[in-house]
Amino acid sequence: MFKLWQRLFDRDDTNQSGESTKSPGESPPLTDADYEFLFEQLLEGVAGGWQPDRILQFFEKLSDRGKQEQWVEWLGRFREKVLASPVPDRQLAARMMQLGDQTSAIHSIQEIGATAYEIGMQLSRPNQDDGQIWEYDGPDAISTADSTAPEVKPISLDELLVLLQQDANLVAQMAQQLGIETTDPQVIIQTIIARQPATDEATAWFDRGNQQYNAGDLAAAIASWEKTCQIQPDYDEAWYNKGLALLNLSRYDEAIASLDRALAISDDKQEAWNNRGLALMNLGSFDEAIASYEKAIAIQPNFPDAWNNRGVALANLQRFSEAIVSLDKAISLKPDLDAAWQMRGYVLSNLGRPEEAIASWDKVLEIKPDDGKVWQLRGVALFNLERYDEALTSFDRTIACQPNDEEAWLNRGMALFKLSRPLEAIASWDKSLEIKPDYYLSWHNRGFALYDLSRYDEALSSFERALELKPDNQNSWYNRGKTLFDLERYDEALASFERVLELKPDFYLSWYSRGEVLFKLGRYSEAIESFDKALKLQSDLAEAWYVRGQALEKLSRSEEAIASLDKAIEIEPDYYEAWEVRGHLLQSLDRRSEASASLDCAREIRLSRE
């Protein structure tokens, strides 16, 4: 991250001419304060995403002042200072260990990284002697620099801008030192940036972008990285960071273009290939995404995120067996990668292996017990296995995590209904409708439960509300028709069933129910035609054969009626109503022994059910 020297706007007037006391070609030796400032700049860069080549560039820019042995010597003095602090700086420790990790393969600065890592380790662990925090009560560490020199503290451009906006005197002082006439803090900031050499200016914009990104201002970060790339077109890290920000803003085409520029400069960055794959996947280009993930894996075979993302892309292509292999590899590399376990469950569910899917989701919940989405997936799988009590428990856990999840309340209601708890089911659907009043499925299911309770007027209101939200849903039209039938509003019921058949001509239940209505209206020939349509689609529908037989009887087509009733009895031998009607028909034909046998059968079946 780009830093400024506090002495740039220090009030020391000892050398107002600005002339250096050193000869132009001589670099002054670094003081301990200089080392500390530069080291902080380095650590912030590492925390901001600097890769090994960028870290090496940092030291190379220091030329003869970046020699490894001098830095290691200073780190020895720095160790004494930081370990003497009464409160260990955990963030500093983490960053120093991160620096050690990043430089472990760079011979020219390897010892710097190793020393930093060692200090970080010492900082990160408590005093082993007595479990107490050791308090330093001696004098402060003595710097090799002049002790009377002002302390040099780093400050970012954004921090400087805030100070300038708050202090008009500071603005005047900075303007004087920069040799410009302005009272505008922004002009001062732009002048500082403009006076850096081109590479330094590019780095300044790059670091400014990192700072803006970390602050959550992605648009400003992108603008800063674009400025970096204008100044230094081969700045691959800027292209990469810009691509990452664009990805986070869902600007996928632009993200791919930026990542492609980064990879054109340096194609060995596995993270760039991985993020390029994510952008492609969000655009639905799954085959290209897989190719990108495989590039990342070729560079770094032990890259769990790339294996996971490859599995997700394969699953989207319904290549489920390959997806499982990829997800299993991700999990073998990172057993607590919950995203891989979750997707694995989804894939297993699609492969018709629900028990294994549930086991995968259980692994997610070991890692993230409050993942409401996974509790929901688990509940749906258990519901489909008809394990309704367990499904209900899962949906309750979803609601505990996500109280305003209308889908969880819907699913909970379905489980309760299957457990023959319709009043609780209705209460659950009512809760989902408090959250989302236009939730069609809850209105429909609510109507179904009310119908089951014979509360037909309320059921009808629910189905009609569902149809306001989804006018072309044949199921709601059908259930509306059934409700109207039970309310003896036959003409309206008939209109509902005919609307179903406009939407879905092969809906056999609607043909059957239409026949029932026509029978009630005394339109027997039309009723028979409707039953014939139903039976052509579903020949083993005993009820249709039964009512068809009754319609034929009304038309005095007794032999055909008996044949229709015989079909009903063949499908359902205990259909006592069919035996009974058949017996009366046989009596009317004076076939007394057959009639008696048929009526006896009806009586026996009825008595067995009492």
Helices and strands as residue ranges (DSSP letters): E 3-5, G 6-9, H 32-47, H 52-61, G 63-66, H 68-83, H 90-102, G 107-109, H 110-124, E 154-156, H 157-166, H 168-178, H 185-194, H 198-214, H 218-231, H 236-248, H 252-265, H 270-282, H 286-299, H 304-316, H 320-333, H 338-350, H 354-367, H 372-384, H 388-401, H 406-418, H 422-435, H 440-452, H 456-469, H 474-486, H 490-503, H 508-520, H 524-537, H 542-554, H 558-571, H 576-588, H 592-609
